Amino acid sequence: HLQLVESGGGLVQPGGSLRLSCAASGFPLRSYSIGWFRQAPGKEREEVSCITSSGRSTTYVDSVKGRFTISRDDAKNTAYLQMNSLKPEDTAIYYCATGSWGVCRGAAGDFNRWGQGTQVTVSP
């Protein structure tokens, strides 16, 4: 069964940290770019970060630059999103997804396999 499973979400105070994981099963991640997306209630889904299949290039939405770090460990078939200095506005459901082209073009349509999401809540 081919799937992505996110984990690591939870409730954290402002200024805290979380590390999200995206574990793939049934297929190797190494050929795919990996994107992290989030969707807050009443808002559109946005791409937070992306890493290319080679791991040599990453992208971040401006609001998380300097606070979030995307990475991948193809040996573990897992990708990560390290989130530091969390703010209440980071509260959302976070999803990971794989892009078949291996690149990060900022196009949600490039991503064709999605996880079920993990809730991140930043609150005092």
Phi, psi and chi 1 to 4 in degrees:
 res  aa     phi    psi   chi1   chi2   chi3   chi4
   1 HIS       -  125.3 -176.3   57.5      -      -
   2 LEU   -88.5  122.0  -49.5  179.6      -      -
   3 GLN  -158.4  160.0   63.3  176.8   -5.4      -
   4 LEU  -115.8  137.2  -65.7  169.8      -      -
   5 VAL  -130.2  118.7  178.4      -      -      -
   6 GLU   -88.6  151.2  -58.8   95.5  -25.2      -
   7 SER  -154.4  167.7   61.7      -      -      -
   8 GLY   104.4   -4.2      -      -      -      -
   9 GLY   -72.2  173.5      -      -      -      -
  10 GLY   161.8 -167.3      -      -      -      -
  11 LEU  -100.3  129.0  173.1   63.9      -      -
  12 VAL  -141.2  150.5   63.7      -      -      -
  13 GLN   -78.0  154.5  -68.0 -174.6  -18.0      -
  14 PRO   -53.5  138.2  -27.2   35.9      -      -
  15 GLY    90.4  -10.6      -      -      -      -
  16 GLY   -81.4 -176.4      -      -      -      -
  17 SER  -132.3  152.0  -62.7      -      -      -
  18 LEU  -143.4  152.0  -73.5  172.5      -      -
  19 ARG  -121.7  117.0 -172.6  176.0   81.5  154.8
  20 LEU   -88.6  143.8  -55.3 -176.1      -      -
  21 SER  -119.1  149.4  -62.6      -      -      -
  22 CYS  -131.5  103.2  171.8      -      -      -
  23 ALA  -101.3  129.3      -      -      -      -
  24 ALA   -98.5  142.4      -      -      -      -
  25 SER  -134.2  143.1   61.2      -      -      -
  26 GLY    87.8   -5.6      -      -      -      -
  27 PHE  -159.5  154.9   68.9  100.4      -      -
  28 PRO   -85.0  136.2   29.2  -32.1      -      -
  29 LEU   -74.7  -21.3  -89.4 -179.0      -      -
  30 ARG   -59.5  -22.1   62.6  179.8  178.6  -88.1
  31 SER   -89.8   -2.1  -61.4      -      -      -
  32 TYR  -117.7  147.0  -59.4   88.8      -      -
  33 SER   -75.8  158.2   57.4      -      -      -
  34 ILE  -127.9  129.2  -60.9  161.5      -      -
  35 GLY  -117.1  145.0      -      -      -      -
  36 TRP  -109.9  129.7  -77.9   97.8      -      -
  37 PHE  -124.2  161.7  -64.1   77.7      -      -
  38 ARG  -143.8  153.7   66.4 -174.4  179.1 -173.7
  39 GLN  -141.2  120.3 -172.7  164.1   22.7      -
  40 ALA   -95.4  156.8      -      -      -      -
  41 PRO   -56.4  129.9  -26.1   35.3      -      -
  42 GLY    78.0    4.0      -      -      -      -
  43 LYS  -121.1  159.7  -65.5 -172.5  177.3 -178.8
  44 GLU   -75.9  154.4  -67.3 -173.4   -5.2      -
  45 ARG   -66.1  138.4 -177.3 -177.5   63.7 -167.8
  46 GLU  -129.4  148.2   69.8  170.6  -16.5      -
  47 GLU   -80.3  123.7 -179.5  178.2  -38.9      -
  48 VAL   -90.5  -43.6  174.3      -      -      -
  49 SER  -161.8  157.0 -176.2      -      -      -
  50 CYS  -146.8  149.0  179.3      -      -      -
  51 ILE  -133.0  135.8 -174.3  166.7      -      -
  52 THR   -72.7  167.5   57.1      -      -      -
  53 SER   -61.6  -32.3   57.1      -      -      -
  54 SER   -76.0  -20.2   67.6      -      -      -
  55 GLY    81.8   -0.1      -      -      -      -
  56 ARG   -85.5  -13.9  -71.6 -166.5  -72.6  -93.1
  57 SER  -133.1  137.4 -179.2      -      -      -
  58 THR  -133.1  155.6   59.0      -      -      -
  59 THR  -133.2  153.2   63.1      -      -      -
  60 TYR  -141.4  144.2  -62.0   91.9      -      -
  61 VAL   -68.4  148.6   68.6      -      -      -
  62 ASP   -56.2  -35.4  -74.9  -13.3      -      -
  63 SER   -68.2  -14.1   59.8      -      -      -
  64 VAL  -116.6   -2.1  -52.1      -      -      -
  65 LYS   -59.1  133.8  -75.1  179.7  179.4  176.6
  66 GLY    85.3   -9.1      -      -      -      -
  67 ARG  -116.1  -35.1  -59.6 -171.6  -62.8  123.0
  68 PHE  -108.0  148.0  -70.4   12.1      -      -
  69 THR  -136.1  124.8  -57.0      -      -      -
  70 ILE   -96.3  145.1 -168.5  170.8      -      -
  71 SER  -153.0  170.5   61.9      -      -      -
  72 ARG  -145.3  147.9   61.1 -170.2  -59.7  151.7
  73 ASP  -130.4   93.5 -174.9  -19.4      -      -
  74 ASP   -67.2  -24.3  -69.8  -21.9      -      -
  75 ALA   -65.7  -31.7      -      -      -      -
  76 LYS   -96.7   -1.3  -65.0 -177.4  177.8  179.9
  77 ASN    56.7   40.3 -136.0   28.2      -      -
  78 THR  -140.2  144.6  -58.8      -      -      -
  79 ALA  -117.7  160.5      -      -      -      -
  80 TYR  -136.0  156.1  -55.4   95.5      -      -
  81 LEU  -134.4  105.8 -174.6   68.1      -      -
  82 GLN   -84.5  122.9  177.5   67.5   44.4      -
  83 MET  -119.1  115.7  -53.8 -173.2  -64.0      -
  84 ASN  -115.0  164.4  -61.6  -31.6      -      -
  85 SER    49.3   48.5  -57.7      -      -      -
  86 LEU   -65.3  146.1  -77.8  161.2      -      -
  87 LYS  -121.4  157.0  -56.1  175.8 -179.5  179.9
  88 PRO   -55.0  -33.1  -29.0   36.6      -      -
  89 GLU   -71.8   -5.0   51.8  -96.8   42.6      -
  90 ASP   -84.1   -6.1  -65.6  -41.5      -      -
  91 THR   -62.0  125.2  -65.0      -      -      -
  92 ALA  -179.0  171.3      -      -      -      -
  93 ILE   -88.4  129.7  -60.3  173.9      -      -
  94 TYR  -106.0  132.9  -75.9   70.1      -      -
  95 TYR  -122.4  145.2  -58.2   87.9      -      -
  96 CYS  -108.9  155.9   65.4      -      -      -
  97 ALA  -151.9  154.6      -      -      -      -
  98 THR  -109.2  141.4   53.4      -      -      -
  99 GLY  -109.3  123.4      -      -      -      -
 100 SER   -67.0  -24.3  -64.6      -      -      -
 101 TRP   -81.9  -13.3  -59.9  108.6      -      -
 102 GLY    80.5    2.2      -      -      -      -
 103 VAL  -116.2  171.1  -62.7      -      -      -
 104 CYS  -120.3  101.3  -64.2      -      -      -
 105 ARG  -110.5    1.3  -56.6 -169.6  -61.2  176.9
 106 GLY    73.8   20.2      -      -      -      -
 107 ALA  -113.1  112.4      -      -      -      -
 108 ALA   -59.3  -28.1      -      -      -      -
 109 GLY   -66.5  -14.3      -      -      -      -
 110 ASP   -73.2  -18.1  -74.1   -8.5      -      -
 111 PHE   -99.7  123.3  -63.8   89.6      -      -
 112 ASN  -122.4   -0.7   54.9   10.8      -      -
 113 ARG  -133.0  126.7 -175.4  172.8  -71.7  125.7
 114 TRP  -125.0  148.6  -65.6   77.3      -      -
 115 GLY   -84.3 -178.7      -      -      -      -
 116 GLN   -88.6  -12.2   82.6  -70.0  -12.7      -
 117 GLY    96.6  154.5      -      -      -      -
 118 THR  -137.3  136.0 -174.4      -      -      -
 119 GLN   -81.3  131.3  176.1   70.8   48.5      -
 120 VAL  -118.7  124.0  171.6      -      -      -
 121 THR  -125.2  123.5  -57.6      -      -      -
 122 VAL  -112.3  112.3 -174.8      -      -      -
 123 SER  -156.1  146.7  178.8      -      -      -
 124 PRO   -62.2      -  -20.9   31.4      -      -
